[in-house]
Amino acid sequence: MGLTSKIMPVRMVKLKCLILDDYLEEVMIALQRLATVHLVSLQGSLSRWEKLPEPCKASDEIKFWEEISQRIEKILRKLNIKRDLGLLEEIFQPEKRKSFEITHREELKLLKDILNSVDSLENDIEENISRYKLVRSFLMEIRNLPIDVEKLHSSEELYITIGQTTTDNLLRIEKDIKQKLPHTVLYSKGKGRKKFLAIVALRRFEDQINSLLEDKPFEHISIPEDLTDDPTHCIRLIDNKQDEVLKRNGPLAMKLHDAVNCKIERLNALEKMGKTERLFILEGWIPEEQIEEVEKAVQKASKGYAKTLIEEPDEPERNIPTLLRKRKIIDSFEVITEMYGVPHYNEIDPTPVIALFFPFFVGIMMGDISLGAILLLGGFLIYRGAGSRSTKMADLAKILLLSGVISIVFGVLTGQFMGGAMELFSQGQIVLPILWMSPADDPINFMLTVLIIGVIHLLVGLVLGVINNLVNRQIRTMVGDQISMLLMFLGGAIIVVTGNYQFEGYGVLGYSALIGGLAVLLIGKGPIGLLEITKIISNIISYVRILALNMASTWMGRTFVLLAGMLINIEYFGLPMSIILLLFSQFFLVFISSFSTFAHSMRLHYVEFFGRFFTGGGVSFSPLKCEKMYTELKMGE
């Protein structure tokens, strides 16, 4: 594999497949397990075949399975397997989900008996969880009362009814009952907008009480006969019952969830296909290196009753999906590339370069040991929490981790830690050494440094542009857009590095390259090409924002240290107040710096860097697959 192929998207081939109807489901499951086939809709192209073949229709079946899926979602929520998390829980709480192994045969059996399984789950949950939900809430409110729950049932002499209503309606109910039935006992309890109300009266007033409650939003609560002891004991009994229901039904509900979702994905894929009386026609894109694997899977699943045909791409580039190559840590930065646009099929993937420069820019802009450490800690916590549930959040966490490490390294080089807090608390005894330079104290030299970094960044973009245009055989564009600029950069570099600004010696070589680049620019783009010179100059100057953000962060940190120094001399409270202020300042700076440094680093890539070679707008490779949340398919079954 050459260098060019390593930085280009994965090469694709067209798969065409005829499948006998008896083996369609098996083949679709096999392709779903491989997750390597990007299906192409045949709905438009089948019209020229007159009536043979015809488009597949699966909308009614999809509707049925989506209704089943919604019922299973409700079951999972009632079992508390799936629940809404708070913001902090969502970000920092690790996923504690257990995966269950399931065989291919078991999954098909579950789908075949889906209605009975879902009905059984719903009945069990209704019997042992749903009808106890309000009862448990009521018992929690009266758990400190010295009363057995069995006493809350009506008797021959007494009528007892319990329910829940709103606060406003409770006042109306109490007023009506006290006016018409003054000897009735009322007991209300609860917090918030909803209140529980227990009504105790003589049995002969039952009809009158029910009549008063009939036109009011009063949700009756029926106390099950098996609850007889004190409220605390009954609450434990309900919890144990719910735990038993979860153990009994949880694994089945989770298996059904994944099996049904996979079924819906296959049905959605079916609508992209064509069919005759006995055959189904499938078309899609697959990675070139997986041709043999796909063909073997199709033949095995169909027992030889399928025919596959592989063709080289013969369509416009815009129709070929883009699959970016997988490269461990680098993959985490794909999200930044795709926020701008998916690369075209024959366009260089900029992700590896982004993985190098993006955290570097963020780390330099923050440029402090303590800020980098907090960013590192935040990345670790997000990776453990939200990253365990979402691939995107795991990618974000890795970007934070790398940025935090670079910020720490840069802080060590520049002697930056909490804006000089160590010097404050040690009264000047401890001062971090400056191993390289201090941007805040030597801004001119640091500005020259970031301008050089900017030039390197742009040069990488120009080189990638040359490769892009060579691959796509756009020689005129390459000469006018990239070669001209590279010549002018070369000429400028020779003049600046040698210090020879006269038209002699190395100066002749430098000026010749400058003039040659200008001539190539004018030949390639005409007089309007001169605007490219101002554009490239403004691009270079734009990198000064790295210095600006670094200095803003540094001086804000120093300002907080100055304020802490003023507080520290206050008797008794000065030291704790200054420590609290400094801790607050660090988290505050990380919060605002994270947004600003990420935004400006993205801008340097999207505007300055991508402007040299990248357009985006490709079609993302989206294979037929099934992302299982709770189960893992047991291999070999």
VEXKOL-671190 format. One line per 5 residues: number of its first residue (from 1); their letters; for each residue x, y, z of C-alpha. Coordinates in steps of 0.02 Angstrom, whole numbers. Layout:
N
NUM = a = X:Y:Z | ...
This chain:
637
1 = mglts = 0:0:0 | 79:163:-58 | 81:328:36 | -60:398:-72 | -175:250:-36
6 = kimpv = -144:269:151 | -209:447:154 | -353:418:32 | -521:340:80 | -541:151:64
11 = rmvkl = -559:92:-117 | -734:30:-160 | -809:-95:-282 | -990:-120:-334 | -1080:-276:-272
16 = kclil = -1229:-344:-367 | -1320:-493:-296 | -1467:-605:-343 | -1542:-700:-195 | -1673:-837:-193
21 = ddyle = -1819:-782:-84 | -1806:-932:34 | -1633:-872:90 | -1658:-683:89 | -1671:-667:279
26 = evmia = -1514:-773:307 | -1413:-672:180 | -1471:-506:253 | -1423:-563:429 | -1251:-618:364
31 = lqrla = -1222:-449:281 | -1283:-361:436 | -1156:-455:542 | -1016:-408:422 | -1067:-222:419
36 = tvhlv = -972:-196:256 | -1109:-168:125 | -1171:8:86 | -1337:-27:0 | -1392:75:-151
41 = slqgs = -1577:107:-179 | -1642:29:-339 | -1812:114:-330 | -1770:241:-464 | -1673:130:-584
46 = lsrwe = -1802:-12:-587 | -1927:93:-685 | -1838:57:-850 | -1867:-131:-824 | -2055:-107:-849
51 = klpep = -2134:-234:-728 | -1990:-356:-701 | -1916:-334:-574 | -2021:-222:-461 | -1975:-119:-306
56 = ckasd = -1986:-203:-136 | -2119:-139:-17 | -2099:-167:169 | -2186:-15:246 | -2328:-114:328
61 = eikfw = -2207:-239:404 | -2093:-97:462 | -2242:-14:548 | -2283:-176:640 | -2105:-200:703
66 = eeisq = -2087:-17:752 | -2243:-35:861 | -2165:-189:940 | -2005:-90:968 | -2101:49:1057
71 = rieki = -2184:-79:1171 | -2014:-153:1214 | -1945:22:1250 | -2085:48:1376 | -2048:-122:1455
76 = lrkln = -1864:-77:1476 | -1911:88:1558 | -2033:3:1677 | -1897:-121:1724 | -1781:29:1752
81 = ikrdl = -1656:-44:1627 | -1671:110:1519 | -1696:275:1609 | -1666:459:1580 | -1505:520:1661
86 = gllee = -1471:691:1731 | -1340:800:1647 | -1199:756:1768 | -1247:572:1766 | -1250:573:1576
91 = ifqpe = -1075:647:1568 | -983:563:1710 | -1075:404:1763 | -999:247:1684 | -1110:124:1592
96 = krksf = -1148:-28:1699 | -1236:-128:1566 | -1208:-315:1555 | -1203:-396:1384 | -1290:-562:1353
101 = eithr = -1232:-690:1228 | -1362:-743:1102 | -1352:-867:959 | -1414:-834:783 | -1543:-973:803
106 = eelkl = -1606:-904:970 | -1627:-731:895 | -1734:-799:752 | -1838:-898:876 | -1871:-741:979
111 = lkdil = -1929:-647:824 | -2044:-790:773 | -2134:-787:941 | -2121:-599:968 | -2304:-560:1007
116 = nsvds = -2320:-694:1141 | -2156:-640:1220 | -2201:-455:1226 | -2378:-491:1291 | -2306:-603:1428
121 = lendi = -2181:-468:1480 | -2314:-333:1485 | -2433:-441:1588 | -2298:-487:1714 | -2244:-305:1732
126 = eenis = -2424:-245:1750 | -2458:-376:1883 | -2299:-350:1985 | -2233:-175:1949 | -2359:-54:1871
131 = ryklv = -2500:-83:1996 | -2378:-64:2140 | -2299:98:2079 | -2423:222:2155 | -2448:108:2305
136 = rsflm = -2262:116:2344 | -2260:306:2327 | -2406:318:2449 | -2323:200:2573 | -2165:305:2567
141 = eirnl = -2268:454:2626 | -2347:360:2774 | -2198:249:2819 | -2177:334:2988 | -2358:308:3041
146 = pidve = -2391:168:3169 | -2517:77:3060 | -2525:-89:2968 | -2566:-77:2783 | -2703:-209:2799
151 = klhss = -2801:-80:2900 | -2814:28:2743 | -2940:-92:2664 | -3127:-57:2679 | -3228:-161:2803
156 = eelyi = -3413:-195:2832 | -3429:-37:2939 | -3300:78:2858 | -3270:135:2679 | -3089:184:2641
161 = tigqt = -3030:253:2475 | -2856:315:2435 | -2797:412:2282 | -2687:545:2208 | -2737:716:2143
166 = ttdnl = -2667:890:2114 | -2647:1015:2255 | -2783:1130:2186 | -2906:987:2164 | -2866:921:2338
171 = lriek = -2928:1083:2416 | -3092:1071:2318 | -3119:889:2368 | -3086:926:2552 | -3205:1075:2548
176 = dikqk = -3346:977:2465 | -3331:826:2580 | -3322:930:2740 | -3478:1026:2688 | -3583:875:2637
181 = lphtv = -3507:737:2748 | -3439:825:2903 | -3402:663:2997 | -3285:597:2862 | -3099:584:2906
186 = lyskg = -2976:654:2777 | -2788:628:2776 | -2677:709:2644 | -2491:691:2618 | -2363:726:2483
191 = kgrkk = -2240:850:2410 | -2248:954:2252 | -2401:971:2140 | -2468:796:2172 | -2543:747:2340
196 = flaiv = -2608:584:2413 | -2777:585:2496 | -2854:450:2608 | -3041:463:2643 | -3120:364:2787
201 = alrrf = -3309:363:2811 | -3451:252:2864 | -3496:121:2734 | -3667:201:2702 | -3583:356:2631
206 = edqin = -3486:259:2498 | -3598:309:2353 | -3598:492:2403 | -3408:498:2415 | -3387:413:2245
211 = slled = -3513:536:2171 | -3413:684:2238 | -3252:612:2165 | -3327:562:1999 | -3306:728:1909
216 = kpfeh = -3136:767:1983 | -2962:709:1928 | -2939:585:2070 | -2831:431:2031 | -2888:289:2143
221 = isipe = -2755:179:2222 | -2798:-2:2257 | -2696:-78:2396 | -2655:-261:2349 | -2714:-394:2471
226 = dltdd = -2538:-464:2494 | -2480:-304:2582 | -2526:-324:2766 | -2381:-269:2877 | -2317:-96:2921
231 = pthci = -2275:22:2775 | -2086:-1:2787 | -2100:-190:2776 | -2224:-177:2631 | -2105:-61:2537
236 = rlidn = -1967:-192:2554 | -2089:-324:2493 | -2131:-221:2338 | -1946:-189:2302 | -1906:-374:2317
241 = kqdev = -2050:-415:2201 | -1985:-289:2072 | -1809:-360:2086 | -1879:-533:2050 | -1972:-466:1898
246 = lkrng = -1812:-384:1834 | -1711:-545:1856 | -1849:-646:1774 | -1885:-532:1627 | -1734:-416:1606
251 = plamk = -1626:-530:1498 | -1772:-574:1384 | -1824:-391:1363 | -1646:-340:1318 | -1627:-482:1193
256 = lhdav = -1793:-436:1113 | -1740:-253:1102 | -1585:-293:1000 | -1667:-427:894 | -1812:-313:846
261 = nckie = -1699:-164:807 | -1595:-275:693 | -1753:-337:608 | -1810:-158:575 | -1640:-115:499
266 = rlnal = -1656:-265:381 | -1831:-212:329 | -1774:-35:294 | -1635:-107:187 | -1763:-216:97
271 = ekmgk = -1851:-61:30 | -1693:-17:-68 | -1699:-182:-161 | -1794:-251:-311 | -1881:-419:-331
276 = terlf = -1961:-539:-453 | -2077:-681:-407 | -1937:-785:-326 | -1781:-676:-333 | -1721:-523:-239
281 = ilegw = -1597:-401:-317 | -1470:-311:-207 | -1343:-179:-255 | -1214:-93:-148 | -1035:-38:-118
286 = ipeeq = -907:-140:-22 | -723:-109:23 | -607:-185:-106 | -510:-285:23 | -669:-371:86
291 = ieeve = -732:-443:-79 | -688:-622:-34 | -762:-609:141 | -927:-541:75 | -941:-671:-63
296 = kavqk = -908:-814:58 | -1037:-748:182 | -1170:-733:46 | -1138:-908:-22 | -1137:-986:151
301 = askgy = -1298:-900:206 | -1389:-942:43 | -1318:-1119:31 | -1262:-1075:-145 | -1432:-1006:-200
306 = aktli = -1364:-831:-231 | -1259:-754:-368 | -1137:-611:-337 | -1055:-496:-463 | -913:-376:-424
311 = eepde = -883:-223:-534 | -756:-82:-531 | -829:92:-500 | -898:165:-662 | -1007:301:-587
316 = perni = -980:485:-546 | -875:510:-390 | -1022:590:-299 | -1114:422:-302 | -974:323:-221
321 = ptllr = -978:322:-30 | -826:371:71 | -756:255:204 | -611:330:301 | -470:214:353
326 = krkii = -465:157:534 | -313:216:632 | -341:200:820 | -319:371:905 | -329:464:738
331 = dsfev = -508:400:715 | -563:510:860 | -532:665:753 | -647:606:612 | -788:699:699
336 = itemy = -697:864:667 | -673:822:483 | -855:769:462 | -922:926:547 | -851:1019:396
341 = gvphy = -893:884:269 | -859:704:222 | -713:690:98 | -758:645:-80 | -714:469:-135
346 = neidp = -557:530:-227 | -510:663:-100 | -374:654:32 | -433:619:209 | -367:766:315
351 = tpvia = -400:677:481 | -219:622:514 | -158:802:496 | -299:865:606 | -250:736:737
356 = lffpf = -75:811:738 | -114:998:735 | -283:1015:822 | -231:962:999 | -65:1052:971
361 = fvgim = -155:1217:939 | -275:1192:1086 | -131:1147:1203 | -28:1299:1153 | -177:1417:1170
366 = mgdis = -210:1355:1347 | -25:1338:1387 | -37:1307:1575 | 5:1154:1680 | -149:1168:1793
371 = lgail = -271:1201:1650 | -199:1054:1554 | -216:943:1709 | -400:990:1729 | -429:959:1543
376 = llggf = -342:790:1562 | -451:746:1712 | -609:802:1622 | -564:696:1471 | -535:544:1582
381 = liyrg = -701:564:1674 | -798:590:1512 | -713:437:1436 | -767:331:1586 | -943:406:1588
386 = agsrs = -1025:465:1427 | -886:382:1326 | -945:211:1385 | -1116:245:1305 | -1070:347:1151
391 = tkmad = -930:328:1025 | -939:515:988 | -916:559:1171 | -770:436:1184 | -690:525:1035
396 = lakil = -716:695:1119 | -637:627:1279 | -482:569:1183 | -465:741:1103 | -475:821:1276
401 = llsgv = -344:700:1343 | -219:739:1204 | -251:926:1217 | -227:918:1405 | -60:828:1388
406 = isivf = 5:956:1262 | -54:1100:1374 | 43:1025:1520 | 201:1004:1413 | 187:1181:1347
411 = gvltg = 157:1246:1524 | 317:1159:1582 | 415:1237:1438 | 348:1411:1472 | 346:1402:1663
416 = qfmgg = 158:1429:1677 | 62:1357:1826 | -98:1436:1891 | -40:1608:1835 | 103:1609:1961
421 = amelf = 10:1543:2113 | 161:1445:2176 | 264:1604:2181 | 124:1691:2278 | 105:1559:2414
426 = sqgqi = 292:1529:2431 | 324:1717:2440 | 440:1707:2291 | 538:1556:2354 | 471:1437:2221
431 = vlpil = 475:1499:2042 | 452:1382:1896 | 596:1397:1772 | 560:1452:1594 | 636:1314:1487
436 = wmspa = 594:1395:1321 | 506:1564:1321 | 361:1652:1408 | 231:1707:1279 | 159:1839:1396
441 = ddpin = 331:1914:1432 | 408:1890:1260 | 260:1910:1140 | 362:1964:988 | 467:1806:980
446 = fmltv = 316:1697:1017 | 219:1785:879 | 359:1742:755 | 351:1562:817 | 163:1546:788
451 = liigv = 181:1626:616 | 311:1493:571 | 192:1359:637 | 56:1435:529 | 166:1432:374
456 = ihllv = 207:1247:406 | 22:1209:427 | -21:1296:262 | 124:1211:172 | 57:1041:225
461 = glvlg = -111:1093:154 | -30:1146:-11 | 65:981:-25 | -97:884:7 | -179:991:-127
466 = vinnl = -43:939:-251 | -75:755:-211 | -264:780:-226 | -250:860:-397 | -124:730:-459
471 = vnrqi = -241:589:-408 | -386:673:-497 | -276:728:-645 | -318:912:-623 | -148:975:-674
476 = rtmvg = -200:1153:-720 | -285:1177:-551 | -132:1106:-463 | -13:1225:-552 | -122:1379:-523
481 = dqism = -174:1343:-343 | -32:1248:-262 | 129:1249:-365 | 126:1439:-383 | 106:1461:-194
486 = llmfl = 240:1332:-154 | 363:1423:-267 | 326:1590:-183 | 342:1510:-10 | 508:1433:-64
491 = ggaii = 572:1599:-128 | 520:1691:30 | 598:1556:141 | 765:1566:48 | 771:1756:67
496 = vvtgn = 722:1757:251 | 831:1610:306 | 988:1671:215 | 954:1852:260 | 1002:1901:84
501 = yqfeg = 877:2033:28 | 982:2091:-119 | 970:2022:-294 | 1133:1927:-277 | 1194:1758:-214
506 = ygvlg = 1052:1662:-131 | 945:1817:-156 | 943:1781:-344 | 876:1606:-310 | 746:1672:-188
511 = ysali = 682:1811:-298 | 681:1694:-449 | 568:1574:-357 | 455:1718:-303 | 442:1787:-479
516 = gglav = 420:1612:-551 | 279:1576:-429 | 194:1741:-472 | 210:1704:-658 | 136:1529:-636
521 = lligk = -7:1605:-533 | -47:1732:-670 | -38:1600:-807 | -147:1479:-710 | -279:1598:-642
526 = gpigl = -257:1763:-734 | -249:1936:-651 | -381:1884:-523 | -252:1763:-455 | -164:1911:-373
531 = leitk = -303:1906:-243 | -232:1737:-188 | -76:1828:-127 | -177:1938:-9 | -277:1786:43
536 = iisni = -124:1683:88 | -50:1831:184 | -211:1852:284 | -211:1663:315 | -35:1673:389
541 = isyvr = -79:1823:498 | -232:1730:561 | -119:1613:660 | -78:1759:776 | -241:1711:862
546 = ilaln = -140:1572:947 | -34:1705:1033 | -188:1810:1075 | -281:1668:1160 | -127:1610:1254
551 = mastw = -96:1785:1320 | -280:1808:1365 | -278:1647:1466 | -111:1689:1548 | -157:1867:1598
556 = mgrtf = -328:1817:1663 | -240:1687:1770 | -116:1817:1832 | -260:1936:1872 | -342:1805:1982
561 = vllag = -174:1775:2068 | -159:1964:2097 | -332:1966:2177 | -288:1814:2283 | -131:1906:2339
566 = mlini = -239:2050:2400 | -354:1931:2495 | -219:1825:2576 | -171:1961:2700 | -345:1970:2775
571 = eyfgl = -338:1900:2951 | -413:1726:2980 | -510:1715:2817 | -379:1776:2694 | -293:1611:2656
576 = pmsii = -450:1504:2630 | -531:1642:2527 | -379:1657:2414 | -370:1468:2390 | -556:1461:2346
581 = lllfs = -533:1605:2223 | -386:1521:2137 | -477:1353:2124 | -629:1441:2052 | -518:1536:1930
586 = qfflv = -443:1376:1860 | -610:1293:1826 | -678:1456:1757 | -529:1475:1640 | -543:1294:1582
591 = fissf = -728:1320:1547 | -709:1476:1440 | -542:1423:1364 | -611:1255:1308 | -742:1342:1201
596 = stfah = -627:1476:1132 | -476:1366:1097 | -579:1229:1015 | -674:1356:910 | -517:1447:850
601 = smrlh = -422:1286:818 | -568:1225:712 | -569:1392:620 | -383:1376:579 | -419:1206:502
606 = yveff = -584:1245:416 | -535:1414:341 | -345:1424:326 | -298:1240:308 | -446:1165:213
611 = grfft = -446:1314:97 | -285:1249:19 | -350:1079:-37 | -511:1014:42 | -692:1035:-15
616 = gggvs = -790:895:71 | -970:856:27 | -947:670:-1 | -1068:530:46 | -1026:441:208
621 = fsplk = -1010:251:198 | -1163:186:292 | -1166:-5:290 | -1309:-121:333 | -1275:-163:515
626 = cekmy = -1354:-178:685 | -1281:-90:836 | -1328:-201:982 | -1348:-118:1152 | -1372:-269:1263
631 = telkm = -1319:-427:1171 | -1172:-502:1081 | -1196:-629:943 | -1110:-792:987 | -993:-832:842
636 = ge = -1012:-995:748 | -1200:-1002:777
